[in-house]
Amino acid sequence: LAVRQVNFKMDRGIRYYFDRVELPGLQALPGDEARRFFVGSDTLLQTREGRLFTPARLESGVRSLRNALERIGWANAKVSGSIVRQDATSGAVQVRVTVEEGLPTMARSVATEIFLPGAGSPLARRLTETNAPFSRVWLQQMAAPLRLEQQRLGYPDVTVTFSTLARQTNATNIFVEVQARV
């Protein structure tokens, strides 16, 4: 028994696309900039292919928006996406991406303590005033030169750990004082 020919017939179905993205609660970023996380960048000609909708693309956009808010200091932002309307005839999908920004978090200062291997007390201490937006990316940027400095001194296995020394909240911001142990 041998098969000589197989014919496939495919039904492409409906191609769903982002028709409208609502962003209630978002004030830290311009709406057009935030929409790019879902529908791509602006082009001269807007086509449905550039606004292709999938549930995974919606979730990816939500994660990207949350990360972008965190990078600019909104560390406690909550972002969630939901489908408001989905037209099974045209493929148009309207989504609502709800944003609860909370208060921006600023790193007021970093107290750095440098220890030699096995030492109980720090070899050096320094305080750096930063007043920068606090985020995981900012912590990585602070850790990189500290590691590099120690690696150049002959300590290739250096680690940098961060902890929060103080946290102060006022009406408009959260201020954090950070300790770096090298």
C-alpha positions as CSV (number, residue, x, y, z in Angstrom):
1,L,0.0,0.0,0.0
2,A,1.7,3.2,-1.1
3,V,0.3,6.7,-1.1
4,R,0.9,8.4,-4.4
5,Q,-0.7,11.8,-3.9
6,V,-1.9,13.9,-0.9
7,N,-3.9,17.1,-1.3
8,F,-4.3,19.6,1.5
9,K,-7.0,22.2,1.7
10,M,-6.4,24.9,4.2
11,D,-8.8,27.5,5.5
12,R,-6.8,30.5,6.6
13,G,-9.5,31.6,9.0
14,I,-9.8,35.1,10.4
15,R,-6.7,37.2,10.9
16,Y,-7.2,39.1,14.1
17,Y,-5.6,42.5,14.5
18,F,-5.3,45.3,17.2
19,D,-8.0,47.7,16.2
20,R,-7.8,49.9,19.3
21,V,-5.6,49.8,22.4
22,E,-7.0,51.7,25.4
23,L,-4.5,52.7,28.2
24,P,-6.5,53.9,31.2
25,G,-4.3,55.0,34.1
26,L,-1.1,55.6,32.1
27,Q,0.4,59.0,32.7
28,A,4.2,58.3,32.9
29,L,4.6,57.6,29.2
30,P,2.9,59.1,26.1
31,G,0.1,56.9,24.8
32,D,1.6,56.6,21.4
33,E,4.9,55.4,22.8
34,A,3.1,52.8,25.0
35,R,0.9,51.5,22.1
36,R,4.1,50.6,20.2
37,F,4.6,47.8,22.6
38,F,1.5,46.2,21.2
39,V,1.2,47.3,17.5
40,G,4.8,48.0,16.6
41,S,6.3,51.3,15.4
42,D,4.6,53.8,13.3
43,T,5.0,53.4,9.6
44,L,3.9,55.5,6.7
45,L,1.2,53.0,5.9
46,Q,-0.7,51.3,8.7
47,T,-1.7,47.7,7.7
48,R,-3.4,45.0,9.6
49,E,-0.3,42.8,9.3
50,G,1.6,45.3,11.4
51,R,-1.1,45.2,14.1
52,L,-1.5,41.4,14.2
53,F,-3.2,40.3,17.4
54,T,-2.5,37.1,19.4
55,P,-3.1,36.6,23.1
56,A,0.7,36.0,23.4
57,R,1.4,39.3,21.7
58,L,-0.9,41.1,24.2
59,E,0.9,39.5,27.1
60,S,4.3,40.3,25.7
61,G,3.2,43.9,25.3
62,V,1.9,44.0,28.9
63,R,5.3,42.7,30.1
64,S,7.2,45.2,27.9
65,L,5.2,48.1,29.1
66,R,5.6,47.1,32.8
67,N,9.4,46.8,32.2
68,A,9.5,50.2,30.5
69,L,7.7,51.8,33.5
70,E,10.1,50.1,35.9
71,R,13.1,51.4,34.0
72,I,12.0,55.0,34.4
73,G,11.3,54.6,38.1
74,W,7.8,53.2,38.5
75,A,8.9,50.1,40.3
76,N,5.5,49.3,41.7
77,A,3.5,49.7,38.5
78,K,0.8,47.1,37.8
79,V,-0.2,46.5,34.2
80,S,-2.9,44.1,33.0
81,G,-4.4,43.6,29.6
82,S,-7.9,42.3,28.6
83,I,-9.9,42.0,25.5
84,V,-12.8,44.4,25.4
85,R,-14.3,43.4,22.0
86,Q,-13.3,40.8,19.4
87,D,-15.1,40.9,16.1
88,A,-15.2,37.4,14.6
89,T,-16.2,38.8,11.1
90,S,-13.6,41.5,10.6
91,G,-10.9,40.3,13.0
92,A,-10.8,43.7,14.8
93,V,-9.8,43.4,18.5
94,Q,-10.2,46.1,21.0
95,V,-8.0,45.7,24.1
96,R,-7.8,47.6,27.4
97,V,-4.4,47.8,29.1
98,T,-5.0,49.0,32.6
99,V,-2.1,50.7,34.4
100,E,-1.8,51.4,38.1
101,E,1.4,53.4,38.3
102,G,1.7,53.9,42.0
103,L,4.4,56.3,43.1
104,P,7.8,56.7,41.3
105,T,10.7,55.2,43.2
106,M,14.0,57.2,43.3
107,A,17.3,56.0,44.6
108,R,18.4,58.8,46.8
109,S,21.9,57.4,47.7
110,V,24.1,54.4,47.6
111,A,26.3,53.5,50.5
112,T,29.1,51.2,49.2
113,E,31.2,49.0,51.4
114,I,34.1,47.1,50.0
115,F,35.4,44.0,51.8
116,L,38.5,42.0,51.3
117,P,37.9,38.2,51.2
118,G,37.3,36.9,54.7
119,A,37.4,40.3,56.3
120,G,34.8,41.2,58.9
121,S,35.0,45.0,58.5
122,P,35.0,47.0,55.2
123,L,38.2,48.1,53.7
124,A,36.5,51.2,52.2
125,R,33.2,53.0,52.5
126,R,31.8,55.7,50.2
127,L,28.5,57.4,49.9
128,T,27.2,58.4,46.4
129,E,24.2,60.7,46.0
130,T,22.2,59.6,43.0
131,N,18.6,60.8,42.9
132,A,18.1,58.4,39.9
133,P,15.0,56.3,39.0
134,F,15.3,53.0,41.0
135,S,14.9,49.8,39.0
136,R,16.6,46.4,38.5
137,V,18.3,47.9,35.4
138,W,19.7,50.7,37.5
139,L,21.0,48.2,40.1
140,Q,22.8,46.3,37.3
141,Q,24.3,49.6,36.0
142,M,25.5,50.4,39.5
143,A,27.0,46.9,40.1
144,A,29.0,46.7,36.8
145,P,31.7,49.4,37.6
146,L,32.0,48.1,41.2
147,R,32.7,44.6,39.9
148,L,35.0,45.8,37.2
149,E,37.0,47.9,39.8
150,Q,37.6,44.8,41.9
151,Q,38.3,42.5,39.0
152,R,41.1,44.9,37.9
153,L,42.6,44.7,41.4
154,G,42.8,40.9,41.1
155,Y,39.5,39.7,42.5
156,P,37.8,37.9,39.6
157,D,35.0,36.3,41.7
158,V,33.8,39.5,43.1
159,T,30.0,39.8,43.9
160,V,27.9,42.8,44.6
161,T,24.8,42.5,46.8
162,F,22.3,45.3,47.3
163,S,20.0,45.9,50.2
164,T,17.6,48.7,51.2
165,L,18.8,50.8,54.1
166,A,15.9,53.2,54.3
167,R,12.6,53.8,52.5
168,Q,10.7,57.1,52.7
169,T,7.4,57.8,51.1
170,N,5.9,61.3,50.6
171,A,2.9,62.5,48.6
172,T,4.6,62.2,45.2
173,N,7.6,59.8,45.5
174,I,9.2,56.9,47.2
175,F,12.8,57.5,48.1
176,V,15.2,54.6,48.7
177,E,18.6,54.5,50.2
178,V,20.6,51.6,49.0
179,Q,23.6,49.7,50.4
180,A,26.0,47.9,48.1
181,R,28.4,45.3,49.6
182,V,31.3,44.3,47.4
